[in-house]
């Protein structure tokens, strides 16, 4: 006798009564929850479950084609904002502690060395701006009624938004840490020798440019690509 499972796949009766690995008479052990996940993927792509509840065909391509492009898009937006803010906070922590410590012995450095804190905060500002820009690129999308898959244009847009968010986030993370480390050294050097401030400030500016480069590349990634927006 054959039994039809919850995803419409015909299975022998002994497979339903057996254990997870498909051996009949396995004590009636319930299949693993993984079977439900695999079955859900298989149902949308015509891939059934074998007699033991194991997917007869499951590949990386199958999983990726069934993931919503919104997953990639919002992961990219979240990473862009979170990593950028983390880099800014880390940089402000490094340079701020040195600035306050050096200001005890040389109060004159407290004002002009605040530029290091501003450059570090710029990393967070870049992340916020790009995150808002990426969020406006996301719209509603649905699976194709015939194939059961998301449109190729929407999948590409989801990948592009994820790549842009990750690029901007990592760029601002390392940029913020770079600015904080150099700014810390700048504050301590200025406390000892004021003539060094302008020279180290140039290094600070180039370190801050790392985040700006990431922003430019991230915007190029999503140029002309909108998820679900036609």
Beta strands, then each sheet from edge to edge (+ up, - down):
strand 1: 2-4
strand 2: 10-12
sheet 1: 1+ 2-
end
